Amino acid sequence: MSQAPPPLTLLYVPADRSDRVAKALASNADVVLVDLEDAVAPARKDEARANVLRMLADAPTDRPVQVRINHPSTPWHDDDVAALADLPLDVGARVPKVEAAEEVRRLATALPDRALHLLIESALGVEHALDIATAAPQVASIGLGEADLRSDLRVVDEAGLSWARSRVVVAARAARLPPPVMSAYPNVRDLDGLAESCRTGRTLGFRGRTAIHPAQLNAIRTAFLPTAEEVQRAREVIALLDGATAAGVGALALPDGTFLDVAMLEQARTILALAT
């Protein structure tokens, strides 16, 4: 059975710019992230929230939508949650700066049956990653908010984030969640740097990335799509292992010496799902 292709590109758009929200919804992004938090100035929070209610109330979009709300420590959080509660359930909640499982459980109670996509943006949040990922059945994904995390960890380059990135990948897998998507790359003109960063994230187990500008989408998608060689290899693995299973053989060695077993089927199927 073939898998549905996972989302690779997630585009942030400020909720106070209804024109940009409309363009994002019409873009080729796999998921649109309508932002009530960092992208919106304090004086425009109410206008942004009103735009969300107006533009997403019926939510007949051809792509998934998530709304990033403000943190509970802010004066806008409660109104954001109330607005989300009035939207269709297929609009997910993107939750910033999560540090503890109890925060997640409170939000799950306030937004029953709504998917929660959680962002970990501090050292404390990284340490609690698995507890956060398993805090409620509504948790649909976890990921990093790397701008705040860099500041909290006092690191200046991507090397300093390697452990935190791997920690979140492991926590997501342990919680049976999808692989995390990478945090946004801040330089919208440096597409080569973006592609290289995406390739690094892919080797760590990330799948896909958030974007802050439509110009970043194609570079992200290309970096996370498998190469032609990987697709061909995945097809060979599936054909060989399916044949071995049908013949009652649990494992086999290829002519080049590579040892394969049925546990490798999932990875091969994932590659083919990405390639569709």
N, C-alpha and C positions, 0 to 999 in steps of 0.2 A: 504493500500500500504506500503511495507517495505521500510525502508530508507537504503541508502548505508552506510556501516560502515565508520565512520570518521577516519582520520589518528591519530594514537596514538604515533608513534615513528618517530622522525625527527632527522637524523644523520648529524652532521656537519663533514666536511672533508676539509682540506686545499687544495686550488686550485693549489698550487705549487707542490703538490705531486700527479702526474698523476696516479701512481700505487694505491694510496689510494682512489682516486676518482673512479677508475675502480672497486675496491673492494666494495666501498660504493654502487655503482650502482648495484652491484650483491648481496648485502646484503638483509636481511629481513626487513630493515627499510621501513616505509610507505612513507617517503619523504626523499630525499637526499638534504642537504644544502651545496652547494659548496661555500667555503668561500674565498673571496678576502680581507677580512678585518683583524680582530684581529689575525687569525691563520697564517697570511703570513707576513714575515719580509719585511721591506721597500725595501731592495735590491732585493727581489724576486717578487715584485708586477707585473712587466711586464711579467715575465715568467708565473706567475699564470694566468694572463689574457689571454695569448696566449693559455694556456692549456684549459681554459674554452671555447674559440672559437673553438679549435680543437676537443674537446671531446663532446661538446654539440651542435655543428653546425647542425647536423641532428636530434638529440634528439629523436631517436626511443627507448626510455627506457620504461621499464614496470612499472615505478613508477614516481610520480611527482618530479620535480627538481626545486629548487630555488637557485639563486645566491645572496650571500650577498655582497653588494658593499661597497665601502668606503664612508665616510661622505663628504658632499660638502666642508667642511673646509680643506680637505686634497688635495694634488696635484694629487691624483689618481682618484678622483671622476668622472671627465668628461670622462676620457678614459674608466672607468668601465661602465658608462652609454652608451657610444658609442658601446662598445662591446656587451652589453645586447641588444641593438637595432638591432644587426645583428643576434641574436639568434631567434629560433622559438618562437612564442607567448606563447606556453605552458610552457616555462621556466619562472618562476616567479622571481620577484625582491624582495630580502629581504633587508630592509632598516634600518640601525642602527641609534640610537641616535636622533630620531625624537622629536622635541620640539614644533613645530608649524604647523598649517594647511597649511600655505603658502609653506613650504618645500615640502609637499606632492603634492600640486597643481603644483608646478614647475616640479617635477619628473613625474607626470601624463602627463604633456604636452610633456615632452621629450621622454616618453615611452608610447605612446598611445596604448590603448587596452591591456596592459600587467598588470597582477595581481600584486598588491603591498602588501607586507607583512611587516608591520611596527613594529619596536621595540622602545619602550619607555624606556629610561635609565637614566632619571634625574627627580628631583623633579618638574621642570618646565614642562617636558613632561607629568608627571602624572596629574598635574593640568589641562593640556590642552587635556586630554585623549579623551573626547567626540568630541571636535573639530577636532582632528587628525583622529579619526575613521570615521568621516563623511565628510572629506575634499574633496574626489573625489570618483566617482563611481567605480574606479579601486581598491579601498582598499578592500583587500580580508581577511585580518586578522590584529589584533594588538596583541602585547604581550610585556612582560618585558624583558629587559636585566639587570639581577639582580646584576652582578658583579659591573658594573658602578653605578647602583642605590644604592647599599650598601655604596659605597664610597661617593656618593653625599649626602646621608642621614645621614652618620656617624653612621650606625647601624652595629652590629656585629653578629646578629643571625636572624633566620627566623621570630621570633616574630616581629621584627622591620619592616618587609616587609608586614605584614598582611593587613594594610590599603591600601597600594599601590596595592597589588594584588587584593583586592576586588574592588578597584576603576576601574581597567582595566577590570575586569570581567563585572562590571555593564556597563561600556562604550561600550564594545563589544556587549552586549545584547541590549542596547539602540539603537545602530547603526545597529541592525539586522545582525551582523556578527557572525561567529561561536565562540564558547567558546575559549578563549585563550589557547595556550599550555604553559606549564611552561618553565622557563629558565633552562639552563643546570645545572646539579649538578656537582660541580667541582672535587669531589673526586671519581675517577673511580674505586677505590678498595672497597669503602664503599657501597656495594649494599644494606645492611640493612638500612643504613641511607637514601639512595636514595629512597627505597621503602616507608619508613615512611614519607619522605618529599612529595612524590607523593600522598600518602593518604591524607595528610594535604591539598595539592592543590586541590585534588578532592572534598573535603568537601567545599572548597571555590568557586567551579564552574569551575575550569580548566579542560581541557580534553586533555590528552597527554602531552608529554614533549620532548624537544630537548635533544640530547645526544652528547657527545664528544668522545665516544668510543663505538664500537659495543657491548662490554661486558655489557653495560648498557641497551640495548634494551629490553631484556626479562623482566628485573625487572620493567621497565617502563610499558610495555604492561600489565603485570600481575596486577600491582597496579591499572591501570585504567579500566581493564575489570570488569564487574559486577560479583558478586558472584552467585553461583547457586541459593541461596535463593532469591537474587534480581531478577534474571531472572524468577523464578517461580512466584514471586509476580507480576512482570510486566505482565506476561501472564494472571494471574488471573484478574488483573485490567482491561486489555483490553477486556477480555471475558465478564466480568461483566458489564462494561460500554457500550460496544457495544450492549449487550442484553438490557440494560436499555434504550439506545437511540432508538433501534428498537421498544421498547414497549412504547415509548413516555414519559419515565421517565427521568428527567434532572439530578437527583442526587439520591444516595442511601447510606445506612449505612450497613456495613458488620456486620456479627455476633459478631466480636470482638470489635465493636464500632467505627471502623475507618470510617470516612465520606469521600466518594469519589464523584467526579463530573467529567464532561467531560474535564475540564481543565487539569486533570492529565494524559490524554491520551498521550500527547506529551512526557512527561517524561518516561512513560512506553515504548513507541515506541523507544525512544532514547536508553534505556537500551537494548532492543532486537536487535537494529541495532549494538550496540557495541558487543553483544554476538555472532554475526554471523561470 
